[in-house]
Amino acid sequence: MANLSQIRREKMLNFLEMLKEQHSDDVSLIAINQIEKALTSKKYGLVWEEHEEEVDIKMQTYIPVFKEVESKEIVGNPDSEQYNFLLEGDNLHSLKLLEKTHKGKIDVIYIDPPYNTGSKDFIYNDSIIDENDGYRHSKWLSFISKRLKLAKDLMNDMGMIMISINEIEVYSLKLLCDSIFGEMNYLSNMIWQSTPGSNTGLGIKTVTEYVLCYAKNKEKCCISSKPIVDDEKYVLQDEHLEKRGKYILNKLDRRMTGQHYSDALNYQIEMPDGQLLYPGSNLTKEENWNWRWSQNKVKWGIENDFIVFKKNRGKWSVYFKQYYKVDNNDNPINRSLPYQNLIKDLDGANSARGTQEVMDMFNKKAFDYPKPLNLIKYLLKIPAGQSVTVLDFFAGSGTTAQAVLELNSEDGKNRKFILCTNNDNSICEEVTYPRLKTVITGKRADGSKYSDGQKANLKYYKTDFVDKESEEIYDDLLKHITEMIQLQYGVKVDNQKYIMIMNDEEMDDFESSFHKHKDIEAVFINQDVLLTTSQEKLLQDINTKIIPDCYFDFELREIGELW
């Protein structure tokens, strides 16, 4: 049976044939033939039936805004002015607003979107998409593509995005990401074991999931490496322990092939008993055997205790010491290994652990299929950078936020997070927010101790809407400027350290009471405020930021207003 796209194509081709009969001039025929060629030509790539979402349609008549829920603010680190953010609402609306405050500013994006399993995990336009929906895959692609396009705009040039997915949509998602981020910016498809293997009889049990990784610009993206733990590999020690650390032994000789062989590295070394040996423990020179080091380097290695001679069954072998703290020239080094696309031997990185972690926090099963904390912590270590902003716009139970806060405590870095999630089944209010509060305060909702707590601050926003036909639209939008400023700069506008001035009267009041303000960090001023000479002088030594018209300028212009 032909699908809908084929039926539409046939109808359009029939319509073009009718047009040919009615329009015989050359210009019309050329145009019609070009359209016909485009319809019938073979295409490569991902093609799907586009679907329009109700949340997208709503933005035709309403402007999304953020409204802070001040009662849900968490101050777990009063010594810090830095805030993290939890944004409640449809993530398409949140991403549209983040585009105004964080375009080109996000360092890392991790998302765990619905897998579209057909088992009620994907809700589209308030309807559950099951395996019987003939448009199941095209709806999912329409849904995810809109959000990934916005995500790309939010990433900075060194940024990267990591997307959890399983085998159902991984291949479609790979093609989609190639088209959005560019095939040249593909980093990896990481594989991890999500469920333990078991003997299930017939069939092949799937125990793995994937994490697709893309860069905004692969040439500028910085990837860190995994530190090598001393005790895991480096177990031998000598009198140089304090400076060089522990060491392992590596053979100094190796068999070479083809162009990799060097005759200059095929020479004799004197053994402790005076015997002269070529590489390979050979008495005579044989091709395809080399020492790793030059003669001068070997002489230096013997003098500085980097070379070890061992005799086994009457046969000598030569080794060099590879120390943990220094390189082969005795220079300090931080040893590390590159990350691999196979995530293995990661303690507790399976779906069962993720479920248990949430149960430990709530004393009940509060969320289905949360990702394990150690997996997200592992992934967030991959991007390099001391101070990064992490965005998760499918936040679910809030694992990403907990991973960010715990990593900061472990490695001393200064990561920040922005989480976006809807409130279906009260997820945000009853799961995500309570989890973050528990992690930050160290206390569960019932008052019992969960941990020592993580020093962090959080603001809670809800998406709201302003009617484009409102007679007070200008004033309605101004009411939400504070939320945009706080989100963009990650601070709290408290009118003490961070001050917002929206009109001339407020500027006059600020000037008259200036002597009462201490430790001002920044003053945010509406661009329409007309400063006097004295006010300009007052602000010249203060970090002054003009409130940008980009927050809602486009929407106002669209309805014929001027900012």
C-alpha positions in Angstrom: 0.0 0.0 0.0 1.4 3.4 -1.0 2.2 5.7 1.9 0.8 9.3 2.1 3.9 10.9 0.6 3.6 8.7 -2.5 -0.1 9.5 -2.9 0.6 13.2 -2.6 3.4 12.9 -5.2 1.1 11.2 -7.6 -1.6 13.8 -7.2 1.0 16.6 -7.8 2.3 14.9 -10.9 -1.2 14.5 -12.3 -1.8 18.2 -11.5 1.4 19.1 -13.4 0.2 17.2 -16.4 -3.0 19.2 -16.4 -1.0 22.4 -16.2 1.1 21.4 -19.2 -2.1 21.1 -21.2 -3.2 24.6 -20.1 0.1 26.4 -20.4 2.1 25.7 -23.6 4.5 28.7 -23.5 8.2 27.8 -23.0 8.6 29.6 -19.7 5.8 27.8 -18.1 6.8 24.4 -19.5 10.4 24.8 -18.3 9.1 25.7 -14.8 6.7 22.8 -14.7 9.4 20.3 -16.0 11.7 21.5 -13.2 9.1 20.9 -10.6 8.3 17.5 -12.1 12.0 16.5 -12.1 12.3 17.5 -8.5 9.4 15.3 -7.6 10.5 12.2 -9.5 14.3 12.4 -8.9 15.8 9.9 -6.5 16.8 11.5 -3.2 19.4 10.4 -0.6 18.9 11.3 3.1 16.3 11.4 5.7 12.8 12.2 4.4 9.7 12.2 6.6 6.2 13.6 6.8 6.3 17.0 8.6 3.9 17.5 11.5 2.9 20.7 13.2 2.7 20.8 17.0 0.1 22.5 19.0 2.8 24.2 21.1 4.2 25.6 17.9 0.8 26.8 16.7 0.2 28.6 20.0 3.1 30.9 19.4 1.3 32.3 16.4 -1.1 34.1 18.8 0.8 34.1 22.1 4.3 35.1 23.2 5.9 32.7 25.6 7.5 34.3 28.7 9.1 33.1 31.9 7.5 33.7 35.3 9.5 33.1 38.4 8.1 31.0 41.2 9.9 32.9 44.0 8.7 30.5 46.7 10.8 27.7 45.1 14.1 29.6 45.1 16.8 27.6 46.8 19.8 29.3 48.3 22.3 26.5 49.2 25.3 28.7 48.8 24.7 32.2 50.1 28.4 33.0 49.5 27.9 32.6 45.7 25.9 34.9 43.4 25.7 32.2 40.7 22.3 30.6 40.1 21.2 27.5 38.2 17.8 27.3 36.6 14.9 24.9 36.4 12.4 25.8 33.6 9.0 24.3 33.8 7.0 24.1 30.6 7.1 22.7 27.1 10.8 22.6 26.1 10.0 24.2 22.7 8.8 27.3 24.4 11.8 27.3 26.8 14.3 26.9 23.9 12.7 29.8 22.1 13.2 32.0 25.1 16.7 30.6 25.7 17.5 31.7 22.2 17.2 35.2 23.4 19.4 34.9 26.4 21.9 32.1 25.5 22.4 32.1 21.8 25.9 30.9 21.2 26.6 30.6 24.9 25.9 26.9 25.9 29.0 24.7 26.3 27.4 21.3 26.7 24.0 19.9 26.0 22.9 16.5 27.2 19.4 15.2 26.5 17.5 12.0 27.0 14.5 12.4 24.7 11.7 9.9 24.5 12.9 6.7 22.7 9.6 6.3 20.7 9.3 2.7 21.8 5.6 2.6 21.1 5.0 1.8 24.8 3.5 5.2 25.9 6.9 6.9 26.3 6.3 9.5 23.6 3.4 12.1 23.9 2.8 14.2 20.9 0.1 17.0 21.0 -1.2 15.6 24.3 -1.7 12.2 22.7 0.2 9.0 23.5 2.0 7.7 20.5 1.8 3.9 20.4 3.2 1.3 18.0 -0.1 1.3 16.0 0.3 5.0 15.0 1.3 5.0 11.3 3.0 8.3 11.7 4.9 7.3 14.8 8.4 7.8 13.3 7.6 11.0 11.3 6.0 12.6 14.4 9.0 11.8 16.4 11.3 13.3 13.8 9.3 16.4 13.5 9.3 16.7 17.2 13.0 16.3 17.8 14.2 18.1 14.7 12.6 21.4 15.8 14.3 21.2 19.1 17.7 20.2 17.8 17.8 23.1 15.4 17.2 25.5 18.3 19.8 23.6 20.3 22.4 24.1 17.6 21.9 27.9 17.8 22.4 27.8 21.5 25.8 26.1 21.4 29.0 28.1 21.2 31.7 27.3 18.7 33.5 24.9 21.1 30.2 23.3 22.3 29.1 19.7 22.0 25.8 17.9 22.3 25.2 14.3 23.6 21.9 12.5 23.0 20.8 9.3 24.6 18.9 7.0 22.4 18.2 3.3 21.7 18.2 1.2 18.6 14.6 2.2 17.5 15.5 5.7 16.4 19.3 5.8 16.5 19.7 5.4 12.8 17.2 8.1 11.9 18.6 10.3 14.6 22.1 9.9 13.1 20.9 11.1 9.7 19.0 13.9 11.2 22.0 15.1 13.2 24.2 14.9 10.2 21.9 17.3 8.4 21.5 19.7 11.3 25.0 19.7 12.8 26.9 18.6 9.7 28.4 15.1 9.1 31.8 16.7 9.5 31.0 17.5 13.2 30.1 14.0 14.2 32.2 13.0 17.2 31.1 9.5 18.2 28.3 7.0 18.8 29.0 5.9 22.3 27.7 2.5 23.5 26.9 1.5 27.0 25.3 -1.5 28.7 22.0 -0.3 30.0 20.7 -3.7 31.3 22.5 -6.8 32.6 22.7 -9.7 30.2 20.7 -12.8 30.9 19.8 -16.2 29.4 16.3 -15.5 27.9 16.1 -18.5 25.7 15.1 -17.7 22.1 15.9 -14.4 20.4 18.7 -11.9 20.9 18.5 -9.8 24.0 19.4 -6.1 23.6 21.4 -4.9 26.5 22.9 -1.7 25.1 21.9 1.9 24.4 23.7 4.7 22.6 24.9 8.3 23.1 25.2 10.2 19.9 27.8 13.0 20.2 28.2 16.0 17.8 30.2 19.2 18.0 29.1 22.7 16.9 32.5 23.0 15.2 34.7 19.9 15.5 37.9 21.8 14.8 37.2 24.0 17.9 35.6 21.4 20.2 37.9 20.5 23.1 37.7 17.0 24.4 39.3 16.0 27.7 41.0 12.7 28.5 40.6 10.2 31.3 43.2 10.4 34.0 45.1 7.2 34.7 44.8 6.1 38.3 48.2 5.3 39.7 47.3 2.1 41.6 45.3 0.6 38.7 48.3 0.2 36.3 51.5 1.6 37.8 52.3 -0.9 40.6 56.2 -1.1 40.8 58.3 1.4 42.8 61.9 2.3 43.4 63.9 4.9 45.2 62.6 7.6 42.8 59.0 7.1 44.1 58.5 10.7 45.5 59.5 12.4 42.3 58.6 9.9 39.6 55.8 7.9 41.2 55.3 4.2 40.5 56.2 2.6 37.2 55.5 -0.2 34.8 58.1 -2.0 32.6 57.9 -1.9 28.8 60.1 -3.9 26.4 62.7 -1.7 24.8 62.8 -3.7 21.6 60.0 -4.5 19.1 59.6 -6.1 15.7 59.0 -3.6 12.9 57.5 -4.0 9.5 58.1 -2.3 6.2 58.7 1.4 6.2 58.6 1.6 10.0 61.9 -0.2 10.3 65.0 2.0 10.9 68.5 0.6 10.5 69.8 3.3 12.9 67.8 1.8 15.7 69.2 -1.7 15.1 72.4 -1.6 17.1 74.1 -3.6 20.0 73.6 -2.9 23.7 76.0 -4.3 26.3 74.3 -6.5 28.9 75.4 -6.5 32.5 77.7 -9.6 31.9 79.4 -7.9 28.9 77.4 -9.7 26.2 76.5 -7.5 23.2 72.9 -8.0 21.9 70.9 -6.6 19.1 67.2 -6.0 19.5 65.1 -9.1 19.8 67.9 -10.5 22.1 69.7 -11.5 18.9 73.4 -12.2 18.8 73.5 -11.1 15.1 71.8 -8.2 13.4 68.4 -9.2 12.0 66.2 -6.8 10.0 62.8 -5.8 11.2 64.0 -5.5 14.8 64.5 -2.1 16.4 65.2 -0.6 19.8 62.7 2.1 20.7 65.4 4.5 21.9 68.5 5.8 20.2 72.0 4.9 21.4 72.4 8.2 23.2 69.0 7.9 24.8 69.9 4.4 26.1 73.1 5.6 27.5 71.2 8.4 29.3 68.5 5.9 30.5 71.2 3.6 32.1 72.8 6.5 33.8 69.5 7.8 35.2 68.0 4.4 36.2 65.4 4.3 33.4 66.8 1.0 31.9 66.3 -2.4 33.5 68.1 -5.6 32.4 66.5 -9.0 33.1 67.8 -12.5 32.5 65.3 -15.3 32.2 66.4 -18.9 31.3 69.8 -17.6 30.3 68.4 -15.0 27.9 68.7 -11.3 28.4 65.8 -8.8 27.9 66.0 -5.0 28.1 63.1 -2.9 29.5 62.5 0.8 30.2 60.6 2.2 33.2 57.5 4.1 32.3 56.8 6.3 35.4 53.5 7.7 36.4 54.6 11.2 37.2 57.3 11.8 34.6 57.9 11.1 30.9 60.8 9.2 29.4 62.9 12.3 29.6 62.3 12.7 33.4 59.9 15.7 32.8 56.7 16.0 34.9 53.6 14.7 33.1 49.9 14.2 33.7 49.2 10.8 32.2 45.8 10.2 30.7 43.9 8.1 28.1 41.5 9.1 25.4 37.8 8.4 26.0 36.5 5.5 23.9 33.1 5.0 22.3 32.6 1.9 24.4 31.6 2.7 27.9 32.5 -0.3 30.0 33.4 -1.2 33.6 31.5 1.8 34.8 30.3 1.2 38.3 26.5 1.4 38.6 26.0 2.6 35.0 22.8 0.7 34.2 19.1 1.5 34.2 18.4 -0.5 37.3 20.8 1.7 39.3 19.2 4.9 38.0 15.8 3.6 39.2 17.3 2.7 42.6 18.9 6.1 43.0 15.6 7.9 42.6 13.9 5.4 45.0 16.6 6.1 47.6 15.8 9.8 47.4 12.0 9.5 47.5 11.6 6.2 49.3 9.4 5.1 46.4 9.5 4.7 42.6 9.0 8.3 41.5 10.2 8.1 37.9 10.4 5.6 35.1 13.8 4.8 33.5 16.0 7.5 34.9 19.6 7.4 33.6 22.1 6.3 36.2 24.0 9.1 37.9 27.5 7.7 37.1 26.7 7.5 33.4 25.9 11.2 33.2 28.9 12.1 35.4 31.1 10.1 33.0 29.7 11.9 30.0 30.0 15.4 31.5 33.7 14.8 32.2 34.3 14.5 28.4 34.0 18.2 27.4 37.0 20.1 28.5 36.7 23.4 30.4 36.8 24.7 33.9 33.6 26.7 33.9 30.9 25.4 31.6 27.1 25.8 31.2 25.2 22.5 30.8 21.8 22.5 29.2 19.3 19.5 29.5 16.0 20.2 27.8 14.6 16.7 28.5 15.5 16.9 32.2 13.1 14.2 33.5 13.9 13.5 37.1 16.9 15.9 37.1 19.8 13.4 37.0 21.9 15.9 34.9 21.7 18.6 37.6 22.7 16.2 40.3 25.6 15.0 38.2 26.8 18.6 37.6 26.7 19.4 41.3 28.5 16.3 42.4 31.2 16.7 39.8 31.8 20.2 40.9 32.4 18.9 44.5 34.7 16.1 43.2 36.9 18.0 40.8 36.5 21.7 41.9 35.2 22.9 38.5 32.5 25.5 38.2 29.8 23.9 36.0 26.3 25.5 35.9 23.1 23.9 34.7 19.8 24.9 33.0 17.1 22.2 33.1 13.9 22.3 31.0 11.1 19.8 31.6 7.3 19.8 31.3 5.0 19.1 34.2 3.1 16.1 32.8 1.9 14.1 35.8 3.4 16.8 38.0 6.9 15.6 37.1 8.6 19.0 37.5 6.8 19.9 40.8 6.8 16.5 42.4 10.0 14.9 41.1 12.5 17.2 39.4 12.3 20.1 41.9 12.2 18.0 45.0 15.2 16.0 43.8 17.2 19.2 43.2 16.2 20.5 46.6 17.2 17.2 48.2 20.6 17.2 46.5 21.3 20.9 47.4 20.1 20.8 51.0 21.0 17.2 51.8 17.5 16.5 53.2 14.6 14.5 51.8 11.1 15.9 51.7 10.3 14.0 54.9 13.3 15.8 56.7 15.5 12.7 56.8 19.2 13.1 55.8 20.1 12.2 52.3 23.7 13.6 52.0 25.9 16.4 53.2 24.3 18.6 50.5 25.8 20.4 47.5 26.5 24.2 47.7 24.4 25.7 44.9 21.6 28.1 44.2 18.5 27.6 42.1 15.7 29.6 40.5 12.4 28.0 39.3 10.6 29.5 36.3 7.4 28.5 34.7 6.5 29.3 31.1 3.6 31.7 30.7 2.0 33.5 27.8 1.2 37.0 26.7 -1.7 37.4 24.2 -0.4 39.2 21.1 -3.8 41.0 20.9 -3.5 42.4 24.4 -3.9 46.2 24.6 -1.3 46.2 27.4 1.2 43.9 25.6 4.1 46.3 26.1 3.6 46.4 29.9 2.7 42.7 30.0 6.1 41.8 28.5 8.0 44.3 30.7 6.8 42.3 33.7 9.0 39.4 32.6 12.2 41.3 31.9 13.7 40.5 35.3 13.4 36.8 34.6 15.3 37.2 31.3 18.1 39.2 32.9 18.5 36.7 35.7 18.6 33.8 33.3 21.1 35.4 30.9 23.5 36.4 33.6 22.9 33.6 36.1 22.3 36.0 39.0 19.5 37.3 41.2 18.3 40.9 40.6 18.0 41.9 44.2 18.3 45.7 43.8 21.3 45.6 46.0 24.2 44.0 44.2 22.3 43.6 41.0 20.0 46.5 40.2 17.5 46.9 37.4 16.4 50.4 36.2 13.5 50.5 33.7 12.6 54.2 33.5 13.8 57.8 34.3 12.1 57.9 37.6 13.8 54.7 38.8 17.1 56.2 37.6 16.5 59.3 39.7 15.7 57.3 42.7 18.9 55.2 42.3 20.9 58.4 42.0 19.4 59.9 45.1 19.9 56.8 47.2 23.3 55.8 45.7 25.1 56.4 49.0 23.1 53.5 50.5 24.3 50.9 48.0 27.4 48.9 48.7 29.2 46.3 46.7 27.2 46.9 43.5 28.1 44.1 41.0 26.0 45.3 38.0 23.3 47.8 37.0 20.9 46.8 34.2 19.4 49.8 32.5 16.6 50.0 30.0 17.9 51.5 26.7 15.1 54.1 26.8 16.3 55.7 30.0 17.7 59.1 29.4 20.8 59.7 31.6 21.7 63.1 32.9 25.4 64.2 33.0 25.6 63.5 36.7 24.1 60.0 36.2 26.5 59.1 33.5 29.4 60.2 35.8 27.8 58.1 38.6 27.8 55.0 36.4 31.2 55.3 34.7 32.9 53.1 37.3 30.0 50.6 37.7 29.5 47.5 35.6 26.5 48.8 33.5 24.6 46.7 31.1 21.9 47.9 28.7 18.8 45.8 28.8 18.7 44.4 25.2 15.7 44.9 23.0 16.3 41.4 21.7 14.2 39.9 24.6 10.9 40.7 23.0 11.7 43.1 20.2 10.9 40.7 17.4 7.4 40.0 18.8 6.6 43.6 19.3 7.7 44.6 15.9 5.7 41.7 14.5 2.5 43.2 15.8 3.4 46.7 14.7 4.7 48.1 18.0 8.0 49.8 18.7 10.2 48.9 21.6 
